[in-house]
Amino acid sequence: MLDRRTKIIATLGPATDPPGVLDALIAAGMDCARLNCSHGTHEELRRRVEEVRSAAGRAGRSVAVLVDLQGPKLRLSATTVPRAVRAGEIVTFASTDNAVGDSRVLVDFPDFPRLVTERSEIVIGDGVPRLMVESSGPGEVVARALSSGELAPRKGINVTYARPELPAITEKDQRDLALAADVGADHVALSFVRSGSDIEQLRARLDEHGSPGRTIAKIEKIEAYEHLDEIIAVADGVMVARGDYGVEAGVARVPLMQKDTIYRATQAGKLVITATQMLESMIHAPEPTRAEATDVANAVIDGTSAVMLSAETSVGEYPIEAVRAMSQLAEAAEEARDIHGRAREIRDTPAAAVMHAAVELADELNAAALLVPTSRGGSPRACAKYRPPRPIIALPDSQMVANQLALEWGVYPQTMNVTGTVDDLVDRALLTAREFAGLATGTRVVITAGQRTGTTGATNLIMVREIP
């Protein structure tokens, strides 16, 4: 149960709807269920959350729910006439349907000319054609194709170095946020983040709905990567969304962006998810390719908190096998001598310093586990950023915090009442760990606590105990 530290996110969809599939996904290693708001009705999303909660209850596991907002998405008009574009060709993107023809295509965004800048490139679909903006004026943008490709109805458009004309949170996102709050989402991811202020808007909207959901910033735009430190500072976590970033910056730029984002997030003690096409071949095949196995292993060795499956589980033919393969790959990669994402000497508060000392003490004593009673999850997260080789058994007093902690690297949450005296707390922690993790009598563990039990930021004690 405690063998794998890297967490697994599986996207839900039609392939996970049949009876028994969610139970099998959890048994195979799913730690978090992702609801993609780009697909499915509110009724379907609500039903899937309820089914995840029920399956987690049957398994006796804490499973996180991540609601992934669609964000502002530009598309070519549905009236676009399909045609090929050759490198060097001039294409005019129009924001009104006047005189649209072979050389002019309509964009479903009336302020499109105000969106582009002199530095902008316009990227269609999955990366081709790519066009450089040459000029813009009232109602139109003139661009020259840098690569060949096809224009087709409803194809997506990415604009690099765009002006902030698109809203960070669209009207659809606002409706989906209300749903996320209503179903008790543990994490909410915002698409196409450009700066820290976008995440601050998300936090404010969640607060308005009374949601304690934790914020995830998807790093998929060039601007987001250029503002990465300010985004990490205000977000609870980040997602390396390799798909749209690869479209914007080019696939050659993805690997170093991924490694750098993982490094900077882990050094700041923030959750980091690596996503997109990790086991893409398993949409139609029962085993991953060698290249995919290496991709997953590299992310794990770099210290990513979690790896995510998208179409592999939502619409793929082998969703259970994909989760099982991801779990096996991550566990094998964790045998590496050093997990590079381990935070280095980050002790920003007295409580954080205590957690760092607890991690080092557990290492020196070769303790079987760290036992961390917690009220809001801060102490287990402070331990997780050091990527300790032993499990962190978090003991929160609420299921909501337990579900949120299920996505943190190396953290295994189990609810426990943390009120009362310190002696009572320690006794309950030892018994809970014995029952939850199957720790044998006499096993040495390190426990952290605070003299004011149940109080946020009050951790100031470290104890060495044996399981009774």
Secondary structure as GFF3:
##gff-version 3
##sequence-region A 1 468
A	DSSP	beta_strand	7	11	.	.	.	ID=ss1
A	DSSP	three_ten_helix	14	16	.	.	.	ID=ss2
A	DSSP	alpha_helix	21	28	.	.	.	ID=ss3
A	DSSP	beta_strand	32	36	.	.	.	ID=ss4
A	DSSP	alpha_helix	42	59	.	.	.	ID=ss5
A	DSSP	beta_strand	64	68	.	.	.	ID=ss6
A	DSSP	beta_strand	74	75	.	.	.	ID=ss7
A	DSSP	beta_strand	83	85	.	.	.	ID=ss8
A	DSSP	beta_strand	90	94	.	.	.	ID=ss9
A	DSSP	beta_strand	104	106	.	.	.	ID=ss10
A	DSSP	alpha_helix	112	115	.	.	.	ID=ss11
A	DSSP	beta_strand	121	124	.	.	.	ID=ss12
A	DSSP	beta_strand	130	137	.	.	.	ID=ss13
A	DSSP	beta_strand	140	145	.	.	.	ID=ss14
A	DSSP	beta_strand	149	151	.	.	.	ID=ss15
A	DSSP	beta_strand	156	159	.	.	.	ID=ss16
A	DSSP	alpha_helix	171	182	.	.	.	ID=ss17
A	DSSP	beta_strand	187	190	.	.	.	ID=ss18
A	DSSP	alpha_helix	196	208	.	.	.	ID=ss19
A	DSSP	beta_strand	214	219	.	.	.	ID=ss20
A	DSSP	alpha_helix	222	226	.	.	.	ID=ss21
A	DSSP	alpha_helix	228	234	.	.	.	ID=ss22
A	DSSP	beta_strand	237	241	.	.	.	ID=ss23
A	DSSP	alpha_helix	242	249	.	.	.	ID=ss24
A	DSSP	three_ten_helix	251	253	.	.	.	ID=ss25
A	DSSP	alpha_helix	254	267	.	.	.	ID=ss26
A	DSSP	beta_strand	271	275	.	.	.	ID=ss27
A	DSSP	three_ten_helix	280	283	.	.	.	ID=ss28
A	DSSP	alpha_helix	290	302	.	.	.	ID=ss29
A	DSSP	beta_strand	306	309	.	.	.	ID=ss30
A	DSSP	alpha_helix	311	314	.	.	.	ID=ss31
A	DSSP	alpha_helix	319	333	.	.	.	ID=ss32
A	DSSP	alpha_helix	350	365	.	.	.	ID=ss33
A	DSSP	beta_strand	369	374	.	.	.	ID=ss34
A	DSSP	alpha_helix	378	384	.	.	.	ID=ss35
A	DSSP	beta_strand	392	396	.	.	.	ID=ss36
A	DSSP	alpha_helix	399	405	.	.	.	ID=ss37
A	DSSP	beta_strand	411	413	.	.	.	ID=ss38
A	DSSP	alpha_helix	422	437	.	.	.	ID=ss39
A	DSSP	beta_strand	444	450	.	.	.	ID=ss40
A	DSSP	beta_strand	459	466	.	.	.	ID=ss41
###
